Structures are given as structure tokens and as C-alpha cells.
Amino acid sequence: MTHGIFRNQFLLAMPGRVGGDFADSVTFIAEHNDDGAMGLVINKPSDLTVRDMLAHMDIEAHVPAEQPVYWGGPVQTERGFVLHRDEGRWESTLKVGGGLALTTSRDVLEAIGNGFGPSEYLITLGYAGWGEGQLEDEMLANSWLNTPASDQIIFSTPVETRWAAAARLLGLEVHQLSGLVGHA
């Protein structure tokens, strides 16, 4: 049973092992149980800004003009997910631990737009999902490195350095990694 072992962890796409949209990605795992896993890619900003998204939803948008919405993964890309400090009470929230929560209800977006939302947040469209045993199989295939998540990396580290910063949590530098990994 692997219930929850990857929850509140980062998955770092291994160079040369994970391609496509997930290449060089850092994924925050919000849920992991016997049925599978769910996470948000935190280092792939889209062309859409939070201000534009809120305006499209007819929500006041008192947020920085350049704040991006992130591509969270290929599942339900029309749906918004807000990873935030575990502050406030929202209609649909999953507490993920480490002082973080994931909310999918409109009320948190309205609060953010009006300046009364969580103190720190990251908004994605879509999420990354794994079926039963799929993530475990990908871990055994050396597709991902995992490390405990860091709210500093999620909310404060520049997007272009999040992968390297997460690798440093393991004591690794990018030049130390190779796509040619094996099992002893």
C-alpha cells in the first residue's frame, strides 16, 4: 500500500526521461492514494494572466498585471486550481499539509480578485493525474525524482529556476543528472 507517500512532494522530471509538456517540469503532488495521484505543474506559466482570467469570469481583478496562470497539467485544462497558503475558508478545499491547501471553488478567485484572498497563491488551469499504480511505475522507471515540497519554491522562487531549486533540496545540481539512470 502506497497511500499518500508522494503527497506534499515535488516530482522533478528527469532529463532525457520525461519529454513533451512535462519536460523540465516540477509537479506539486496534492493527493496520492491507492486510486492514483493528482498534482499541479508549478513551473510552466501560460500566456494567460490572472487578471485576464478573472476579467473573463466577470470577477474584479485587483492583481498584478503580469501574474501568470500556470499550465497545471493535461487533465481538465478548462478548470482552475488554486494552490495557496492554508488561510481562509473556501467552498471546495483540500488541505494538503505543510500549511498548503488546494481550492477549486469560485469564491477563492473572487477573494483574490478583490484583494482578500490567501496571502500567497498559484493558479493553474488543468492538473496532472496518474491512475492506480501509474506514478509508482513511473518512479521505478526513473522518470521522476521526488523531494518534500517547499512553499518558498512554489511562491517565491523565479519560475525559470524552480526545477534547479527543487533539485538542490536533494543536494543535486543540474549538471550532476543524466537521462541515463539505472537500478543497482
URWO-V356022 format. One record per backbone hydrogen bond with DSSP energy under -0.5 kcal/mol. NH is the residue of the N-H (numbers start at 0). CO is the residue of the C=O. Records with the same first field share a line. If there is no record, write none. Layout:
NH=CO ; CO
This chain:
3=31
4=1
6=3
7=28
8=5 ; 28
9=146
10=26
11=144
12=10 ; 24
13=142
16=13
17=13
21=18
22=19
24=21
26=10
27=39
28=8 ; 26
29=27 ; 37
30=37
32=35
35=32
36=129
37=30
38=127
39=27
40=71
41=25
45=68
49=66
52=48
53=49
54=50
55=51
56=52
57=54
58=53
61=112
62=60
66=63
68=47
69=122
70=43
71=69 ; 124
72=124
74=126
78=75
80=123
81=102
82=80 ; 121
83=81 ; 100
84=119
85=98
86=84
93=101
94=92
95=93 ; 99
96=99
99=96
100=83
101=93
102=81
103=91
104=91
107=104
108=104
109=105
110=106
111=107
112=108
113=109
114=111
115=110
116=110
121=82
123=80
124=69
125=75 ; 78
126=74
127=38
129=36
133=130
134=130
136=132
137=133
138=134
139=135
140=136
141=138
142=137
144=11
146=9
148=7
153=149
154=150
155=151
156=151
160=157
161=158
164=160
165=161
166=162
167=163
168=164 ; 165
169=166
170=167
171=166
175=172
176=173
180=178
